[in-house]
Amino acid sequence: MQIACKRYDCQKAVEVCYWSCKFRKNCKDWEGALVETPGVDAIRERLETAAKRSGRAFDPQLLIVPARKKKAA
């Protein structure tokens, strides 16, 4: 499963975005991938499988996109 990364103008695997990208928490591409089809359920399953294979830690709570705060005018 790939995510179109506008920041680096490339396609990234969701595993790379979740475990390696330091910009993921504020990334609009990541947020869009969680909302679009196939969405958060497919990404969660993919990351759970990858975590079992690699032994990396996976926390499904980190997938949820927090509501954005409005900027002070």
PDB file of N, H, CA, C and O in Angstrom:
ATOM      1  N   MET A   1       0.846  -1.161   0.000  1.00  0.00           N
ATOM      2  CA  MET A   1       0.000   0.000   0.000  1.00  0.00           C
ATOM      3  C   MET A   1       0.898   1.233   0.000  1.00  0.00           C
ATOM      4  O   MET A   1       1.824   1.339   0.804  1.00  0.00           O
ATOM      5  N   GLN A   2       0.621   2.142  -0.889  1.00  0.00           N
ATOM      6  H   GLN A   2      -0.131   2.056  -1.543  1.00  0.00           H
ATOM      7  CA  GLN A   2       1.447   3.335  -1.073  1.00  0.00           C
ATOM      8  C   GLN A   2       0.653   4.605  -0.759  1.00  0.00           C
ATOM      9  O   GLN A   2      -0.568   4.642  -0.910  1.00  0.00           O
ATOM     10  N   ILE A   3       1.356   5.628  -0.328  1.00  0.00           N
ATOM     11  H   ILE A   3       2.349   5.598  -0.206  1.00  0.00           H
ATOM     12  CA  ILE A   3       0.788   6.951  -0.103  1.00  0.00           C
ATOM     13  C   ILE A   3       1.550   7.931  -0.988  1.00  0.00           C
ATOM     14  O   ILE A   3       2.780   7.915  -1.034  1.00  0.00           O
ATOM     15  N   ALA A   4       0.816   8.774  -1.682  1.00  0.00           N
ATOM     16  H   ALA A   4      -0.184   8.787  -1.644  1.00  0.00           H
ATOM     17  CA  ALA A   4       1.446   9.798  -2.511  1.00  0.00           C
ATOM     18  C   ALA A   4       1.943  10.914  -1.600  1.00  0.00           C
ATOM     19  O   ALA A   4       1.149  11.628  -0.988  1.00  0.00           O
ATOM     20  N   CYS A   5       3.246  11.056  -1.519  1.00  0.00           N
ATOM     21  H   CYS A   5       3.891  10.476  -2.017  1.00  0.00           H
ATOM     22  CA  CYS A   5       3.873  12.045  -0.638  1.00  0.00           C
ATOM     23  C   CYS A   5       4.195  13.298  -1.436  1.00  0.00           C
ATOM     24  O   CYS A   5       5.071  13.282  -2.300  1.00  0.00           O
ATOM     25  N   LYS A   6       3.491  14.379  -1.148  1.00  0.00           N
ATOM     26  H   LYS A   6       2.779  14.393  -0.446  1.00  0.00           H
ATOM     27  CA  LYS A   6       3.726  15.638  -1.862  1.00  0.00           C
ATOM     28  C   LYS A   6       4.977  16.344  -1.352  1.00  0.00           C
ATOM     29  O   LYS A   6       5.626  17.077  -2.098  1.00  0.00           O
ATOM     30  N   ARG A   7       5.311  16.128  -0.097  1.00  0.00           N
ATOM     31  H   ARG A   7       4.784  15.533   0.509  1.00  0.00           H
ATOM     32  CA  ARG A   7       6.492  16.777   0.491  1.00  0.00           C
ATOM     33  C   ARG A   7       7.764  16.371  -0.243  1.00  0.00           C
ATOM     34  O   ARG A   7       8.616  17.209  -0.538  1.00  0.00           O
ATOM     35  N   TYR A   8       7.886  15.067  -0.539  1.00  0.00           N
ATOM     36  H   TYR A   8       7.194  14.386  -0.300  1.00  0.00           H
ATOM     37  CA  TYR A   8       9.079  14.557  -1.215  1.00  0.00           C
ATOM     38  C   TYR A   8       8.819  14.179  -2.661  1.00  0.00           C
ATOM     39  O   TYR A   8       9.711  13.664  -3.336  1.00  0.00           O
ATOM     40  N   ASP A   9       7.587  14.430  -3.154  1.00  0.00           N
ATOM     41  H   ASP A   9       6.863  14.848  -2.606  1.00  0.00           H
ATOM     42  CA  ASP A   9       7.212  14.154  -4.538  1.00  0.00           C
ATOM     43  C   ASP A   9       7.515  12.707  -4.921  1.00  0.00           C
ATOM     44  O   ASP A   9       8.219  12.435  -5.894  1.00  0.00           O
ATOM     45  N   CYS A  10       6.956  11.776  -4.119  1.00  0.00           N
ATOM     46  H   CYS A  10       6.384  11.997  -3.329  1.00  0.00           H
ATOM     47  CA  CYS A  10       7.185  10.358  -4.379  1.00  0.00           C
ATOM     48  C   CYS A  10       6.033   9.537  -3.814  1.00  0.00           C
ATOM     49  O   CYS A  10       5.107  10.079  -3.211  1.00  0.00           O
ATOM     50  N   GLN A  11       6.100   8.248  -4.012  1.00  0.00           N
ATOM     51  H   GLN A  11       6.852   7.807  -4.502  1.00  0.00           H
ATOM     52  CA  GLN A  11       5.178   7.291  -3.410  1.00  0.00           C
ATOM     53  C   GLN A  11       5.913   6.608  -2.263  1.00  0.00           C
ATOM     54  O   GLN A  11       7.039   6.141  -2.435  1.00  0.00           O
ATOM     55  N   LYS A  12       5.283   6.548  -1.099  1.00  0.00           N
ATOM     56  H   LYS A  12       4.368   6.927  -0.959  1.00  0.00           H
ATOM     57  CA  LYS A  12       5.892   5.889   0.052  1.00  0.00           C
ATOM     58  C   LYS A  12       4.991   4.778   0.544  1.00  0.00           C
ATOM     59  O   LYS A  12       3.767   4.885   0.481  1.00  0.00           O
ATOM     60  N   ALA A  13       5.593   3.718   1.031  1.00  0.00           N
ATOM     61  H   ALA A  13       6.588   3.631   1.083  1.00  0.00           H
ATOM     62  CA  ALA A  13       4.831   2.655   1.670  1.00  0.00           C
ATOM     63  C   ALA A  13       4.332   3.161   3.019  1.00  0.00           C
ATOM     64  O   ALA A  13       4.996   3.970   3.667  1.00  0.00           O
ATOM     65  N   VAL A  14       3.158   2.684   3.444  1.00  0.00           N
ATOM     66  H   VAL A  14       2.618   2.027   2.918  1.00  0.00           H
ATOM     67  CA  VAL A  14       2.621   3.125   4.725  1.00  0.00           C
ATOM     68  C   VAL A  14       3.559   2.769   5.874  1.00  0.00           C
ATOM     69  O   VAL A  14       3.603   3.473   6.883  1.00  0.00           O
ATOM     70  N   GLU A  15       4.305   1.682   5.725  1.00  0.00           N
ATOM     71  H   GLU A  15       4.269   1.110   4.905  1.00  0.00           H
ATOM     72  CA  GLU A  15       5.268   1.305   6.768  1.00  0.00           C
ATOM     73  C   GLU A  15       6.355   2.374   6.909  1.00  0.00           C
ATOM     74  O   GLU A  15       6.773   2.697   8.022  1.00  0.00           O
ATOM     75  N   VAL A  16       6.801   2.909   5.803  1.00  0.00           N
ATOM     76  H   VAL A  16       6.462   2.647   4.899  1.00  0.00           H
ATOM     77  CA  VAL A  16       7.826   3.959   5.831  1.00  0.00           C
ATOM     78  C   VAL A  16       7.259   5.206   6.497  1.00  0.00           C
ATOM     79  O   VAL A  16       7.916   5.821   7.336  1.00  0.00           O
ATOM     80  N   CYS A  17       6.040   5.577   6.121  1.00  0.00           N
ATOM     81  H   CYS A  17       5.506   5.077   5.439  1.00  0.00           H
ATOM     82  CA  CYS A  17       5.425   6.756   6.726  1.00  0.00           C
ATOM     83  C   CYS A  17       5.248   6.583   8.233  1.00  0.00           C
ATOM     84  O   CYS A  17       5.552   7.494   9.003  1.00  0.00           O
ATOM     85  N   TYR A  18       4.761   5.427   8.653  1.00  0.00           N
ATOM     86  H   TYR A  18       4.514   4.687   8.027  1.00  0.00           H
ATOM     87  CA  TYR A  18       4.477   5.213  10.070  1.00  0.00           C
ATOM     88  C   TYR A  18       5.736   5.153  10.921  1.00  0.00           C
ATOM     89  O   TYR A  18       5.807   5.798  11.967  1.00  0.00           O
ATOM     90  N   TRP A  19       6.727   4.388  10.486  1.00  0.00           N
ATOM     91  H   TRP A  19       6.670   3.864   9.636  1.00  0.00           H
ATOM     92  CA  TRP A  19       7.904   4.181  11.335  1.00  0.00           C
ATOM     93  C   TRP A  19       9.058   5.129  11.055  1.00  0.00           C
ATOM     94  O   TRP A  19       9.886   5.330  11.943  1.00  0.00           O
ATOM     95  N   SER A  20       9.161   5.714   9.886  1.00  0.00           N
ATOM     96  H   SER A  20       8.488   5.551   9.165  1.00  0.00           H
ATOM     97  CA  SER A  20      10.362   6.482   9.549  1.00  0.00           C
ATOM     98  C   SER A  20      10.155   7.980   9.361  1.00  0.00           C
ATOM     99  O   SER A  20      11.065   8.769   9.616  1.00  0.00           O
ATOM    100  N   CYS A  21       8.978   8.373   8.922  1.00  0.00           N
ATOM    101  H   CYS A  21       8.238   7.732   8.715  1.00  0.00           H
ATOM    102  CA  CYS A  21       8.786   9.785   8.564  1.00  0.00           C
ATOM    103  C   CYS A  21       8.556  10.643   9.800  1.00  0.00           C
ATOM    104  O   CYS A  21       7.605  10.422  10.549  1.00  0.00           O
ATOM    105  N   LYS A  22       9.424  11.616  10.010  1.00  0.00           N
ATOM    106  H   LYS A  22      10.197  11.795   9.402  1.00  0.00           H
ATOM    107  CA  LYS A  22       9.297  12.475  11.184  1.00  0.00           C
ATOM    108  C   LYS A  22       8.199  13.522  11.017  1.00  0.00           C
ATOM    109  O   LYS A  22       7.837  14.191  11.985  1.00  0.00           O
ATOM    110  N   PHE A  23       7.666  13.675   9.810  1.00  0.00           N
ATOM    111  H   PHE A  23       7.960  13.131   9.023  1.00  0.00           H
ATOM    112  CA  PHE A  23       6.624  14.660   9.551  1.00  0.00           C
ATOM    113  C   PHE A  23       5.214  14.070   9.611  1.00  0.00           C
ATOM    114  O   PHE A  23       4.243  14.793   9.387  1.00  0.00           O
ATOM    115  N   ARG A  24       5.079  12.776   9.908  1.00  0.00           N
ATOM    116  H   ARG A  24       5.868  12.189  10.089  1.00  0.00           H
ATOM    117  CA  ARG A  24       3.797  12.085   9.829  1.00  0.00           C
ATOM    118  C   ARG A  24       2.701  12.717  10.679  1.00  0.00           C
ATOM    119  O   ARG A  24       1.549  12.760  10.246  1.00  0.00           O
ATOM    120  N   LYS A  25       3.013  13.196  11.849  1.00  0.00           N
ATOM    121  H   LYS A  25       3.949  13.161  12.201  1.00  0.00           H
ATOM    122  CA  LYS A  25       1.980  13.731  12.747  1.00  0.00           C
ATOM    123  C   LYS A  25       1.309  14.977  12.192  1.00  0.00           C
ATOM    124  O   LYS A  25       0.173  15.270  12.567  1.00  0.00           O
ATOM    125  N   ASN A  26       1.963  15.712  11.325  1.00  0.00           N
ATOM    126  H   ASN A  26       2.886  15.474  11.021  1.00  0.00           H
ATOM    127  CA  ASN A  26       1.389  16.912  10.741  1.00  0.00           C
ATOM    128  C   ASN A  26       1.216  16.791   9.231  1.00  0.00           C
ATOM    129  O   ASN A  26       1.064  17.804   8.549  1.00  0.00           O
ATOM    130  N   CYS A  27       1.234  15.592   8.707  1.00  0.00           N
ATOM    131  H   CYS A  27       1.357  14.769   9.261  1.00  0.00           H
ATOM    132  CA  CYS A  27       1.236  15.372   7.266  1.00  0.00           C
ATOM    133  C   CYS A  27      -0.186  15.270   6.710  1.00  0.00           C
ATOM    134  O   CYS A  27      -0.971  14.427   7.145  1.00  0.00           O
ATOM    135  N   LYS A  28      -0.504  16.122   5.762  1.00  0.00           N
ATOM    136  H   LYS A  28       0.134  16.807   5.409  1.00  0.00           H
ATOM    137  CA  LYS A  28      -1.821  16.088   5.133  1.00  0.00           C
ATOM    138  C   LYS A  28      -1.990  14.847   4.271  1.00  0.00           C
ATOM    139  O   LYS A  28      -3.102  14.335   4.147  1.00  0.00           O
ATOM    140  N   ASP A  29      -0.913  14.354   3.675  1.00  0.00           N
ATOM    141  H   ASP A  29      -0.009  14.770   3.776  1.00  0.00           H
ATOM    142  CA  ASP A  29      -0.988  13.143   2.862  1.00  0.00           C
ATOM    143  C   ASP A  29      -1.342  11.939   3.735  1.00  0.00           C
ATOM    144  O   ASP A  29      -2.158  11.107   3.339  1.00  0.00           O
ATOM    145  N   TRP A  30      -0.737  11.843   4.914  1.00  0.00           N
ATOM    146  H   TRP A  30      -0.074  12.519   5.236  1.00  0.00           H
ATOM    147  CA  TRP A  30      -1.020  10.751   5.847  1.00  0.00           C
ATOM    148  C   TRP A  30      -2.468  10.841   6.326  1.00  0.00           C
ATOM    149  O   TRP A  30      -3.176   9.835   6.365  1.00  0.00           O
ATOM    150  N   GLU A  31      -2.904  12.048   6.690  1.00  0.00           N
ATOM    151  H   GLU A  31      -2.329  12.865   6.658  1.00  0.00           H
ATOM    152  CA  GLU A  31      -4.278  12.243   7.126  1.00  0.00           C
ATOM    153  C   GLU A  31      -5.256  11.842   6.026  1.00  0.00           C
ATOM    154  O   GLU A  31      -6.269  11.194   6.291  1.00  0.00           O
ATOM    155  N   GLY A  32      -4.946  12.230   4.793  1.00  0.00           N
ATOM    156  H   GLY A  32      -4.123  12.755   4.578  1.00  0.00           H
ATOM    157  CA  GLY A  32      -5.795  11.882   3.664  1.00  0.00           C
ATOM    158  C   GLY A  32      -5.870  10.388   3.446  1.00  0.00           C
ATOM    159  O   GLY A  32      -6.933   9.865   3.113  1.00  0.00           O
ATOM    160  N   ALA A  33      -4.770   9.695   3.627  1.00  0.00           N
ATOM    161  H   ALA A  33      -3.906  10.119   3.897  1.00  0.00           H
ATOM    162  CA  ALA A  33      -4.743   8.241   3.451  1.00  0.00           C
ATOM    163  C   ALA A  33      -5.600   7.542   4.505  1.00  0.00           C
ATOM    164  O   ALA A  33      -6.207   6.508   4.225  1.00  0.00           O
ATOM    165  N   LEU A  34      -5.652   8.096   5.702  1.00  0.00           N
ATOM    166  H   LEU A  34      -5.159   8.936   5.930  1.00  0.00           H
ATOM    167  CA  LEU A  34      -6.461   7.500   6.761  1.00  0.00           C
ATOM    168  C   LEU A  34      -7.950   7.688   6.497  1.00  0.00           C
ATOM    169  O   LEU A  34      -8.763   6.853   6.894  1.00  0.00           O
ATOM    170  N   VAL A  35      -8.309   8.774   5.832  1.00  0.00           N
ATOM    171  H   VAL A  35      -7.649   9.453   5.510  1.00  0.00           H
ATOM    172  CA  VAL A  35      -9.713   9.091   5.589  1.00  0.00           C
ATOM    173  C   VAL A  35     -10.234   8.433   4.314  1.00  0.00           C
ATOM    174  O   VAL A  35     -11.384   7.998   4.266  1.00  0.00           O
ATOM    175  N   GLU A  36      -9.396   8.358   3.283  1.00  0.00           N
ATOM    176  H   GLU A  36      -8.461   8.711   3.321  1.00  0.00           H
ATOM    177  CA  GLU A  36      -9.816   7.830   1.985  1.00  0.00           C
ATOM    178  C   GLU A  36      -9.987   6.316   2.014  1.00  0.00           C
ATOM    179  O   GLU A  36      -9.667   5.656   3.003  1.00  0.00           O
ATOM    180  N   THR A  37     -10.495   5.786   0.914  1.00  0.00           N
ATOM    181  H   THR A  37     -10.755   6.322   0.110  1.00  0.00           H
ATOM    182  CA  THR A  37     -10.643   4.340   0.749  1.00  0.00           C
ATOM    183  C   THR A  37      -9.299   3.757   0.381  1.00  0.00           C
ATOM    184  O   THR A  37      -8.637   4.362  -0.462  1.00  0.00           O
ATOM    185  N   PRO A  38      -8.832   2.675   0.905  1.00  0.00           N
ATOM    186  CA  PRO A  38      -9.462   1.773   1.849  1.00  0.00           C
ATOM    187  C   PRO A  38      -9.396   2.259   3.282  1.00  0.00           C
ATOM    188  O   PRO A  38     -10.084   1.699   4.136  1.00  0.00           O
ATOM    189  N   GLY A  39      -8.613   3.260   3.584  1.00  0.00           N
ATOM    190  H   GLY A  39      -8.054   3.715   2.891  1.00  0.00           H
ATOM    191  CA  GLY A  39      -8.671   3.930   4.872  1.00  0.00           C
ATOM    192  C   GLY A  39      -7.923   3.297   6.015  1.00  0.00           C
ATOM    193  O   GLY A  39      -7.038   2.459   5.841  1.00  0.00           O
ATOM    194  N   VAL A  40      -8.318   3.735   7.196  1.00  0.00           N
ATOM    195  H   VAL A  40      -9.037   4.415   7.337  1.00  0.00           H
ATOM    196  CA  VAL A  40      -7.589   3.412   8.416  1.00  0.00           C
ATOM    197  C   VAL A  40      -7.601   1.908   8.726  1.00  0.00           C
ATOM    198  O   VAL A  40      -6.617   1.389   9.253  1.00  0.00           O
ATOM    199  N   ASP A  41      -8.686   1.206   8.411  1.00  0.00           N
ATOM    200  H   ASP A  41      -9.484   1.628   7.982  1.00  0.00           H
ATOM    201  CA  ASP A  41      -8.738  -0.229   8.714  1.00  0.00           C
ATOM    202  C   ASP A  41      -7.710  -1.014   7.904  1.00  0.00           C
ATOM    203  O   ASP A  41      -7.026  -1.889   8.436  1.00  0.00           O
ATOM    204  N   ALA A  42      -7.607  -0.697   6.620  1.00  0.00           N
ATOM    205  H   ALA A  42      -8.162   0.014   6.188  1.00  0.00           H
ATOM    206  CA  ALA A  42      -6.638  -1.388   5.766  1.00  0.00           C
ATOM    207  C   ALA A  42      -5.207  -1.047   6.177  1.00  0.00           C
ATOM    208  O   ALA A  42      -4.334  -1.916   6.170  1.00  0.00           O
ATOM    209  N   ILE A  43      -4.968   0.202   6.531  1.00  0.00           N
ATOM    210  H   ILE A  43      -5.677   0.907   6.536  1.00  0.00           H
ATOM    211  CA  ILE A  43      -3.630   0.623   6.966  1.00  0.00           C
ATOM    212  C   ILE A  43      -3.285  -0.054   8.290  1.00  0.00           C
ATOM    213  O   ILE A  43      -2.157  -0.510   8.474  1.00  0.00           O
ATOM    214  N   ARG A  44      -4.240  -0.124   9.210  1.00  0.00           N
ATOM    215  H   ARG A  44      -5.157   0.246   9.060  1.00  0.00           H
ATOM    216  CA  ARG A  44      -4.003  -0.780  10.505  1.00  0.00           C
ATOM    217  C   ARG A  44      -3.647  -2.253  10.304  1.00  0.00           C
ATOM    218  O   ARG A  44      -2.699  -2.744  10.915  1.00  0.00           O
ATOM    219  N   GLU A  45      -4.390  -2.958   9.461  1.00  0.00           N
ATOM    220  H   GLU A  45      -5.161  -2.559   8.964  1.00  0.00           H
ATOM    221  CA  GLU A  45      -4.095  -4.369   9.200  1.00  0.00           C
ATOM    222  C   GLU A  45      -2.714  -4.542   8.594  1.00  0.00           C
ATOM    223  O   GLU A  45      -1.973  -5.451   8.968  1.00  0.00           O
ATOM    224  N   ARG A  46      -2.376  -3.678   7.667  1.00  0.00           N
ATOM    225  H   ARG A  46      -2.978  -2.940   7.364  1.00  0.00           H
ATOM    226  CA  ARG A  46      -1.066  -3.755   7.003  1.00  0.00           C
ATOM    227  C   ARG A  46       0.060  -3.536   8.016  1.00  0.00           C
ATOM    228  O   ARG A  46       1.055  -4.261   8.004  1.00  0.00           O
ATOM    229  N   LEU A  47      -0.093  -2.546   8.886  1.00  0.00           N
ATOM    230  H   LEU A  47      -0.901  -1.957   8.896  1.00  0.00           H
ATOM    231  CA  LEU A  47       0.947  -2.245   9.871  1.00  0.00           C
ATOM    232  C   LEU A  47       1.031  -3.316  10.955  1.00  0.00           C
ATOM    233  O   LEU A  47       2.125  -3.617  11.433  1.00  0.00           O
ATOM    234  N   GLU A  48      -0.097  -3.894  11.351  1.00  0.00           N
ATOM    235  H   GLU A  48      -0.985  -3.649  10.963  1.00  0.00           H
ATOM    236  CA  GLU A  48      -0.067  -4.986  12.335  1.00  0.00           C
ATOM    237  C   GLU A  48       0.697  -6.182  11.782  1.00  0.00           C
ATOM    238  O   GLU A  48       1.498  -6.796  12.487  1.00  0.00           O
ATOM    239  N   THR A  49       0.447  -6.508  10.517  1.00  0.00           N
ATOM    240  H   THR A  49      -0.204  -6.009   9.944  1.00  0.00           H
ATOM    241  CA  THR A  49       1.151  -7.618   9.879  1.00  0.00           C
ATOM    242  C   THR A  49       2.643  -7.333   9.791  1.00  0.00           C
ATOM    243  O   THR A  49       3.464  -8.202  10.084  1.00  0.00           O
ATOM    244  N   ALA A  50       2.994  -6.112   9.386  1.00  0.00           N
ATOM    245  H   ALA A  50       2.327  -5.406   9.148  1.00  0.00           H
ATOM    246  CA  ALA A  50       4.405  -5.744   9.275  1.00  0.00           C
ATOM    247  C   ALA A  50       5.086  -5.744  10.642  1.00  0.00           C
ATOM    248  O   ALA A  50       6.251  -6.126  10.754  1.00  0.00           O
ATOM    249  N   ALA A  51       4.370  -5.320  11.676  1.00  0.00           N
ATOM    250  H   ALA A  51       3.423  -5.010  11.584  1.00  0.00           H
ATOM    251  CA  ALA A  51       4.942  -5.296  13.026  1.00  0.00           C
ATOM    252  C   ALA A  51       5.240  -6.709  13.524  1.00  0.00           C
ATOM    253  O   ALA A  51       6.264  -6.947  14.165  1.00  0.00           O
ATOM    254  N   LYS A  52       4.341  -7.640  13.225  1.00  0.00           N
ATOM    255  H   LYS A  52       3.509  -7.447  12.704  1.00  0.00           H
ATOM    256  CA  LYS A  52       4.563  -9.030  13.631  1.00  0.00           C
ATOM    257  C   LYS A  52       5.773  -9.629  12.919  1.00  0.00           C
ATOM    258  O   LYS A  52       6.565 -10.350  13.525  1.00  0.00           O
ATOM    259  N   ARG A  53       5.909  -9.326  11.626  1.00  0.00           N
ATOM    260  H   ARG A  53       5.266  -8.740  11.133  1.00  0.00           H
ATOM    261  CA  ARG A  53       7.039  -9.856  10.853  1.00  0.00           C
ATOM    262  C   ARG A  53       8.361  -9.269  11.309  1.00  0.00           C
ATOM    263  O   ARG A  53       9.356  -9.985  11.425  1.00  0.00           O
ATOM    264  N   SER A  54       8.376  -7.950  11.570  1.00  0.00           N
ATOM    265  H   SER A  54       7.568  -7.369  11.475  1.00  0.00           H
ATOM    266  CA  SER A  54       9.640  -7.278  11.850  1.00  0.00           C
ATOM    267  C   SER A  54       9.960  -7.160  13.339  1.00  0.00           C
ATOM    268  O   SER A  54      11.111  -6.922  13.707  1.00  0.00           O
ATOM    269  N   GLY A  55       8.955  -7.326  14.194  1.00  0.00           N
ATOM    270  H   GLY A  55       8.021  -7.519  13.894  1.00  0.00           H
ATOM    271  CA  GLY A  55       9.190  -7.182  15.624  1.00  0.00           C
ATOM    272  C   GLY A  55       9.146  -5.740  16.100  1.00  0.00           C
ATOM    273  O   GLY A  55       9.506  -5.456  17.242  1.00  0.00           O
ATOM    274  N   ARG A  56       8.714  -4.835  15.248  1.00  0.00           N
ATOM    275  H   ARG A  56       8.421  -5.066  14.320  1.00  0.00           H
ATOM    276  CA  ARG A  56       8.606  -3.423  15.635  1.00  0.00           C
ATOM    277  C   ARG A  56       7.345  -3.193  16.450  1.00  0.00           C
ATOM    278  O   ARG A  56       6.377  -3.948  16.366  1.00  0.00           O
ATOM    279  N   ALA A  57       7.384  -2.130  17.239  1.00  0.00           N
ATOM    280  H   ALA A  57       8.171  -1.516  17.307  1.00  0.00           H
ATOM    281  CA  ALA A  57       6.220  -1.763  18.043  1.00  0.00           C
ATOM    282  C   ALA A  57       5.199  -1.040  17.179  1.00  0.00           C
ATOM    283  O   ALA A  57       5.550  -0.190  16.360  1.00  0.00           O
ATOM    284  N   PHE A  58       3.928  -1.388  17.372  1.00  0.00           N
ATOM    285  H   PHE A  58       3.643  -2.078  18.037  1.00  0.00           H
ATOM    286  CA  PHE A  58       2.846  -0.740  16.643  1.00  0.00           C
ATOM    287  C   PHE A  58       1.753  -0.371  17.626  1.00  0.00           C
ATOM    288  O   PHE A  58       1.272  -1.225  18.371  1.00  0.00           O
ATOM    289  N   ASP A  59       1.360   0.885  17.636  1.00  0.00           N
ATOM    290  H   ASP A  59       1.751   1.579  17.032  1.00  0.00           H
ATOM    291  CA  ASP A  59       0.299   1.369  18.504  1.00  0.00           C
ATOM    292  C   ASP A  59      -0.821   1.926  17.636  1.00  0.00           C
ATOM    293  O   ASP A  59      -0.645   2.982  17.030  1.00  0.00           O
ATOM    294  N   PRO A  60      -1.970   1.250  17.555  1.00  0.00           N
ATOM    295  CA  PRO A  60      -3.061   1.716  16.708  1.00  0.00           C
ATOM    296  C   PRO A  60      -3.597   3.087  17.113  1.00  0.00           C
ATOM    297  O   PRO A  60      -4.217   3.773  16.300  1.00  0.00           O
ATOM    298  N   GLN A  61      -3.366   3.488  18.353  1.00  0.00           N
ATOM    299  H   GLN A  61      -2.863   2.931  19.014  1.00  0.00           H
ATOM    300  CA  GLN A  61      -3.824   4.807  18.796  1.00  0.00           C
ATOM    301  C   GLN A  61      -3.106   5.937  18.062  1.00  0.00           C
ATOM    302  O   GLN A  61      -3.641   7.040  17.950  1.00  0.00           O
ATOM    303  N   LEU A  62      -1.900   5.670  17.561  1.00  0.00           N
ATOM    304  H   LEU A  62      -1.466   4.774  17.652  1.00  0.00           H
ATOM    305  CA  LEU A  62      -1.145   6.693  16.846  1.00  0.00           C
ATOM    306  C   LEU A  62      -1.638   6.895  15.421  1.00  0.00           C
ATOM    307  O   LEU A  62      -1.195   7.826  14.749  1.00  0.00           O
ATOM    308  N   LEU A  63      -2.540   6.051  14.944  1.00  0.00           N
ATOM    309  H   LEU A  63      -2.900   5.294  15.490  1.00  0.00           H
ATOM    310  CA  LEU A  63      -3.098   6.212  13.607  1.00  0.00           C
ATOM    311  C   LEU A  63      -4.169   7.290  13.562  1.00  0.00           C
ATOM    312  O   LEU A  63      -4.384   7.907  12.519  1.00  0.00           O
ATOM    313  N   ILE A  64      -4.836   7.521  14.675  1.00  0.00           N
ATOM    314  H   ILE A  64      -4.661   7.020  15.522  1.00  0.00           H
ATOM    315  CA  ILE A  64      -5.955   8.453  14.704  1.00  0.00           C
ATOM    316  C   ILE A  64      -5.445   9.871  14.534  1.00  0.00           C
ATOM    317  O   ILE A  64      -4.506  10.308  15.200  1.00  0.00           O
ATOM    318  N   VAL A  65      -6.098  10.575  13.617  1.00  0.00           N
ATOM    319  H   VAL A  65      -6.861  10.220  13.076  1.00  0.00           H
ATOM    320  CA  VAL A  65      -5.708  11.953  13.332  1.00  0.00           C
ATOM    321  C   VAL A  65      -6.417  12.883  14.309  1.00  0.00           C
ATOM    322  O   VAL A  65      -7.647  12.925  14.337  1.00  0.00           O
ATOM    323  N   PRO A  66      -5.654  13.633  15.116  1.00  0.00           N
ATOM    324  CA  PRO A  66      -6.301  14.550  16.054  1.00  0.00           C
ATOM    325  C   PRO A  66      -6.932  15.710  15.298  1.00  0.00           C
ATOM    326  O   PRO A  66      -6.480  16.077  14.213  1.00  0.00           O
ATOM    327  N   ALA A  67      -7.975  16.280  15.876  1.00  0.00           N
ATOM    328  H   ALA A  67      -8.342  15.982  16.757  1.00  0.00           H
ATOM    329  CA  ALA A  67      -8.622  17.444  15.262  1.00  0.00           C
ATOM    330  C   ALA A  67      -7.633  18.601  15.247  1.00  0.00           C
ATOM    331  O   ALA A  67      -6.938  18.859  16.230  1.00  0.00           O
ATOM    332  N   ARG A  68      -7.584  19.270  14.145  1.00  0.00           N
ATOM    333  H   ARG A  68      -8.149  19.061  13.346  1.00  0.00           H
ATOM    334  CA  ARG A  68      -6.662  20.409  14.034  1.00  0.00           C
ATOM    335  C   ARG A  68      -7.180  21.602  14.825  1.00  0.00           C
ATOM    336  O   ARG A  68      -8.378  21.883  14.837  1.00  0.00           O
ATOM    337  N   LYS A  69      -6.275  22.285  15.474  1.00  0.00           N
ATOM    338  H   LYS A  69      -5.302  22.056  15.464  1.00  0.00           H
ATOM    339  CA  LYS A  69      -6.645  23.471  16.228  1.00  0.00           C
ATOM    340  C   LYS A  69      -6.645  24.657  15.283  1.00  0.00           C
ATOM    341  O   LYS A  69      -5.812  24.750  14.381  1.00  0.00           O
ATOM    342  N   LYS A  70      -7.572  25.548  15.495  1.00  0.00           N
ATOM    343  H   LYS A  70      -8.248  25.473  16.228  1.00  0.00           H
ATOM    344  CA  LYS A  70      -7.623  26.754  14.676  1.00  0.00           C
ATOM    345  C   LYS A  70      -6.478  27.661  15.107  1.00  0.00           C
ATOM    346  O   LYS A  70      -6.180  27.798  16.294  1.00  0.00           O
ATOM    347  N   LYS A  71      -5.846  28.273  14.113  1.00  0.00           N
ATOM    348  H   LYS A  71      -6.088  28.161  13.150  1.00  0.00           H
ATOM    349  CA  LYS A  71      -4.751  29.192  14.405  1.00  0.00           C
ATOM    350  C   LYS A  71      -5.314  30.475  14.975  1.00  0.00           C
ATOM    351  O   LYS A  71      -6.366  30.953  14.550  1.00  0.00           O
ATOM    352  N   ALA A  72      -4.611  31.021  15.931  1.00  0.00           N
ATOM    353  H   ALA A  72      -3.756  30.633  16.277  1.00  0.00           H
ATOM    354  CA  ALA A  72      -5.038  32.291  16.520  1.00  0.00           C
ATOM    355  C   ALA A  72      -4.880  33.400  15.483  1.00  0.00           C
ATOM    356  O   ALA A  72      -3.856  33.510  14.809  1.00  0.00           O
ATOM    357  N   ALA A  73      -5.889  34.188  15.382  1.00  0.00           N
ATOM    358  H   ALA A  73      -6.721  34.098  15.930  1.00  0.00           H
ATOM    359  CA  ALA A  73      -5.872  35.271  14.374  1.00  0.00           C
ATOM    360  C   ALA A  73      -5.033  36.437  14.822  1.00  0.00           C
ATOM    361  O   ALA A  73      -4.913  37.425  14.098  1.00  0.00           O
TER     362      ALA A  73
END
